[in-house]
């Protein structure tokens, strides 16, 4: 199983100093903004170079590939070693129980039982 690497935490400029701003990322837009000019010690600016490697993209934190299913037939295409199942929100309680039972028999991990 592949362990996804640690992700960067990008914070809005002055967020650590100003409580009301919050830590959510917002791109700096001012002409003289130090973060936008990439001055040292002012934090990191979001860019394409910080993306995860291709083999680690779209993986669940457990390292398994997420597969969305909406019926029992969807379990046939899942490899228990590399994939995990996420059940569609529109499945009824009765069908959900059937799918969970069948997934247990096939040793398939369900991410939202």
C-alpha positions in Angstrom: 0.0 0.0 0.0 1.3 3.5 -0.9 1.4 6.0 1.9 0.6 9.5 0.6 3.2 12.1 1.5 2.6 15.0 3.8 0.8 17.9 2.2 1.7 21.5 2.5 -0.4 23.9 4.6 -1.0 27.1 2.7 -2.3 29.9 4.9 -3.7 33.3 4.0 -1.1 36.1 4.6 -1.3 37.4 8.1 -3.6 34.6 9.2 -1.3 33.5 12.1 -1.3 37.1 13.4 -5.0 38.0 12.8 -7.6 35.7 14.3 -10.6 36.9 12.3 -9.0 36.1 9.0 -8.9 32.3 9.5 -6.4 29.9 7.9 -8.3 29.4 4.6 -6.1 30.1 1.6 -6.8 33.3 -0.4 -4.5 34.4 -3.1 -2.7 37.7 -2.5 -3.6 40.4 -5.1 -1.9 43.6 -4.1 0.8 45.2 -6.3 3.3 45.5 -3.4 2.3 42.3 -1.6 5.4 40.6 -0.1 3.9 37.1 -0.4 3.0 37.6 -4.1 6.5 38.9 -4.8 7.8 35.7 -3.0 10.0 37.4 -0.5 11.8 35.1 2.0 10.1 34.4 5.3 6.6 35.5 4.1 5.2 32.0 3.4 4.6 29.9 0.4 2.5 30.8 -2.6 0.3 28.0 -4.1 1.8 26.8 -7.4 1.7 23.6 -9.5 5.0 22.4 -8.2 3.5 21.6 -4.8 1.2 18.9 -6.3 1.3 15.3 -5.3 3.1 12.7 -7.5 0.9 11.1 -10.2 0.8 7.7 -8.5 -0.5 9.2 -5.3 -3.2 11.5 -6.7 -6.9 10.7 -6.1 -6.1 8.2 -3.3 -7.9 7.9 0.0 -5.7 8.7 3.0 -5.6 4.9 3.6 -3.7 4.6 0.3 -6.6 2.9 -1.5 -8.3 4.1 -4.7 -11.9 5.2 -4.1 -14.6 3.6 -6.3 -18.1 5.0 -6.2 -20.8 2.4 -6.6 -24.6 2.5 -6.6 -25.5 -1.2 -6.8 -24.2 -4.7 -6.0 -22.9 -5.2 -9.5 -20.4 -2.4 -8.9 -18.5 -4.7 -6.4 -17.4 -7.0 -9.2 -14.9 -4.4 -10.6 -13.2 -3.8 -7.2 -9.8 -5.3 -6.3 -9.7 -5.5 -2.5 -5.9 -5.0 -2.4 -5.9 -1.7 -4.3 -9.4 -0.3 -4.1 -12.0 0.8 -1.6 -15.7 1.4 -2.1 -17.7 4.6 -1.4 -21.5 4.0 -1.5 -23.6 6.5 -3.4 -25.8 8.7 -1.2 -29.0 7.6 -3.1 -28.9 4.0 -2.1 -31.7 2.8 0.2 -31.1 1.3 3.6 -32.2 -2.1 2.4 -29.8 -2.2 -0.6 -27.1 -0.6 1.5 -27.2 -3.5 4.0 -27.1 -6.1 1.1 -24.0 -4.3 -0.4 -22.3 -4.2 3.0 -22.9 -7.9 3.5 -21.5 -8.8 0.1 -18.5 -6.5 0.5 -17.7 -8.2 3.8 -17.7 -11.6 2.0 -15.3 -10.2 -0.6 -13.1 -8.5 2.0 -13.7 -5.1 0.3 -13.3 -2.0 2.5 -16.3 0.3 2.6 -15.4 4.0 3.3 -18.9 5.2 4.3 -20.8 2.2 5.8 
